[in-house]
Every structure is written in structure tokens, then in C-alpha cells.
């Protein structure tokens, strides 16, 4: 009943909250669509589309005063450029075979370089008027004289007897400032608000210059379906059209033959960069947004957005009730949570699939979020009950088990008897010991530096514990200055994984002690030298002790072998010593040295190996 009460409360919250935050949900859906599009990656662009960019490269080239004796190129050093430059670009584009050219630039006032400059451009525009589109823009103002006005092409470039086609440059950003809709879709709104004669968007106006059929539809909820980050759409630097040799090469290549060309700024200094999908921090050039719309229309594709309809919050609230009641039979909280989160994940994945392959953005995220929240809420009651059971068990076990072991058992109450009764485990034992620690202790004691000794030992033990835990090992116990650690218990792993984890830990301990020694030596203290041994074998792990005192520990031949290896290491002066069973699991090119055959108590004689600690870290086998 408590679980159902929580579900009913949640459904009410979803119904009210969803109704009040519908705009916020729409924003989340749009951002999700952008993430999916970016995750999908770069797509191929229609072959006929090319951007001619007024880019950073062109502006940098123009800044080189001694670059060329060509007056036209020298005039590029001042922005805005002479309109003779645009005339040359248009002439050369048409000459190279372009079908139509659109300028993502404003020519709303006479040229600052004089009437002759406008006349030269106007002459070229008249010659190619059937193949060119010039940009215009609607400006919105606020305040006492709020309104909209059209920045049209200056009459000096379009005499009354020579009409020049124009294309609207405006885009419509969403509430977060990101441009997701097709720029051409703003035309309808501008015509209603300002003037029915407002021209088509730049992309549509350019498409109408070609002879083939194309997508001229305008739906307010159609979003751009981008092809990739800035520069994905084929781009030529405008410098390549103006520099004679580069232009000759382009013309010979036939790259512009039958192309639809958009000319516009991409350089950051020209301030035509906008937040958009794929734009990143640098922004997406406006000309590339128009080119994306143009490419989408050539491909007859877009992302059709179906916004959250009225009453959708009630649908989500109903789904919360259905999901909560249907999963009430799952008693374990993780089972409930996993089931409903999986359902939510499938909904999200389905929505992403529709975006990528269907070109449709449905209001599914709100539903997925409701299902996921239901999973969290409906698992809360079972979680609370299980936590109370776990705490009672922890209080009982904590009297004679270490916190880690007690937590493991408490997390698996149904397996308590098996874990406490003992298990036979295949493990690797790591034992570390400070060489000459007894003498060092006597010396520090005589000097009255017992506190410093304890601090150093604690520093060392902290590094050992961190190194062991980082490789999923277990610190079994501290024995004076020695540490006994286990790899493979209580969490089972493969023999190879245990060996490699133990070897990595041993190597890490060498590095950590070297760092500690450098610090101690700077303080005028003597460095330490440690001995590390690794053995492998079967041990009995479990709750061992008496009724008043028990510890989770391991006993067996592997522990005894580690103790014997420690003695051998000290006798032979080696830093890291491993048993033959450990050596068998290491790569053949591992830096091992056979230090002899030794007797092991209760076992046959066996070979013992030393690990080469003087090998550079970069030379260790990658398989470790």
C-alpha cells in the first residue's frame, strides 16, 4: 500500500509539473535531438553544393602587403571589400560552370568606394541576373519605436528595369539561442508581420534558379538535419577564386561545374557565427546554416519535430501509475529499478532511432523520464526495508568481522551461511616486509623518535593499502612491519587476472616507496628497502576464530609459501620474489631471473624467480 501511495503521489506531481513545465520539456527534447545528431556523426553532403568562404585564410593572405602586384588582391586588406571583388568572384564562378550563386552578404547601402565600384558590380549582376541571388535581412527593433524593417539591396545595384532575385538571411533561434529550424521557414512569419513581398529564404531562392525539381515546402516544425561540424560542407576559400593560378586550377578540375554556390563569411572577425548543432564553442557560420538547409532540400530530408501536445502531462501521469503497479511484484529494489530504467532506456533509444533513421522527433523523453522516476520511487520502499535488514545484520557481524567482510555478507544475506562457513579459493598472496626493520626500530627508539617511526610506518601502510585496493585486492592483515594481501578472495577472479593484479601492485609499491624515500631523505631520514613476495595456490577463506573473536582471513599452502619466499628474498638480496606458479602466468618476455631451486616446507623443491625491478616502466609488456 505504501508503494502504491508513493506512485499515486508521484503521478500527481508529474501531472502538475508536466503541465507547468511543457516549455522546458520541449527544450530538453530539442537538446536531445542535437546530441543524437552529433553522436550519429558526419554524413555525406550532396555533390552539387559548395560554399565559397570569406575565411580567416583569405583575410590573412590579404594582410600580406608584398603578396602580389595584383591591385585586386591588394585591395583585400580593407573590409568591407570593394564590390569589384564580388563582381570578379561572381564572374569566375559562372565562368567555371556554377549553375547559380547566392551571396550571404548585405549590400543595403552604396559602396564606400564610390559609384564606380557599385557600377562595376551592378554590370556583372545584370549579366548574370538569372543565376544570382543577393541577401537581404529583416531587422527587429525594441523600445518606443519597436518594429521590423527590411534591409534591402541598395538601388544602385538593382535598377528598376533590372530586377535581381533576393533571399532572406534571417534565422530563428530557439529560446536557448540555438538555431535549429530551417532559416527559410522564418519567411512566412516575416510576410505576415511586415510585408507579403518579403522574399524567400536564401536557400529556397537559390534552389529556384535551377531547372530541376526540389523541396520548397515550409513547415514550422521542420528542423535542420546537419551534416557535421563547421567545414563539413565542401568549401573553397574565396582567395582561391581571386588568386589567378589557384582559380585556373579550380577551373580545370571542373569542381564548380553545375554547382550551387553560397558565398559568405566564415571568419570569426566578421561575426557571423551562431550556436547550432555541431557548432561547438566556435559557432556555426551563417552561410553554412543556409547551406545545410539547401542540402536538406536537395536530399528531401529534415527533422520533423512533433512538439509535446496539450494534455501530455496526463498521459505521463497515467503511465506512472501503470508502471508502478505492474512492477510492485518485484520485491528487490534493483530488479524494479533495473526493469523500469531499461524500459526508459529503450524509449530513449527508440526516440534516437527515429531521429537518425526516421527523421522524426517525438515527445518521448518526458515519457521515458516518468518511467525512470517511477523506477526510483517504487524501489525506495523495498530499499528502505532491505537497508533496515542490512543494518541489523551489520550490527551483529560487526562484533567479529572486519567492516569490508561484514558489508559483503550484509549485501548478500541469503548467502551468509556459505560465506561464513568458508570457501576454497584460488588466490595470489602478496606479502611485503621492510628489510632491516628490527634494527631500524631499535635505532629510532634509542633516539626517542618513536612517534616519527609510527608516522613513517603509517605512511608506508597507507601506500600499500591504496596500491592493493586499486587492483581489487584485499589487505588481510598487518604483521608488525609486514602486510599480507590477497588477490582473488573474497571476490573470485581468474588465475591470470589475480597474478597480473598482484604483479602490478608489487611494481606500484616499488614506485611508491621510492617516492616516500625521496621525501624522507630530504628530511634527513634514512630510506627504507622493502621485500615483496608473491605466491599462488589454494587457500581456505572464511570466518576463522572463536566465538568472542573472529576474522575473515585465509589459510593454506599459498600463505606458507609466501612466508618461505620472504626468507629466500632476504637471503638472496632480491626485492621482488615470485613462485614458479606465479611466473607461469606471466608473458614469456617478462623480465624474470631464475634465482635457484629451494625446498618448501610440506612441498617438493621448486624454482623461485626474481622480478627485474631495474627495467624501465615503458619496457614492461603491454599485456600486463
Buried (B, 14 or more C-beta within 10 A) or exposed (E): EEBBEBBBEBBEBBBEBBBEBBEEBBBBBBBBBBEBBBEBEEBEBBEBBBBBBBBBBBBEBBEEEEBBEEEBBBBBBEEBBBBBBBBBBBBBBBEBEBBBBBBBBBBBEBBEBEEEBBBBBBEBBBBBBEBBBBBBEBEEEEEEEEEBEBBBBBEBBBEEEEEBBBBBBBBBEBEEEBBBBBBBBBBBBBBEEBEEEBBBBBBBBBBBBBEEEBBEEBEEEBBBBBBBBBEBBBBBBBBBBBBEEBBEEBBEEEBBEEBBBBBBBBBBEBEBBBBBBBBEEEBBBBBBBBBBBBBBBBBEBBBBBEBBEEEBBBBBBBBBBEBBBEBBEBEEBEBBBBBBBEBBEEBBEBBBEBBBEEBBBBBBBBBBBBBBBBBBBBBBBBBEEBEEEBEEBBEBBBEBBBEEBBBBBBEEEEEBEEBBEBBEBBBBBBBBBBBEBEEBBEEBEEEEBEEBBEEBBEBBBEBBBBBBBEBBBBBBEEEEBBBBBBBBBBEEBEBEBBBBBBBBBBBBBBEBBEEBBEEBEEEEBEEBEBBBBBBBBEBBBBBBEEEEEBBBBBEBBBBBBBBBBBEBBBEEEBBBBBBBBBBEBBEEEBBBEEBEEBEBEEEEEBEBBBBBBEEEEEEBEEEE
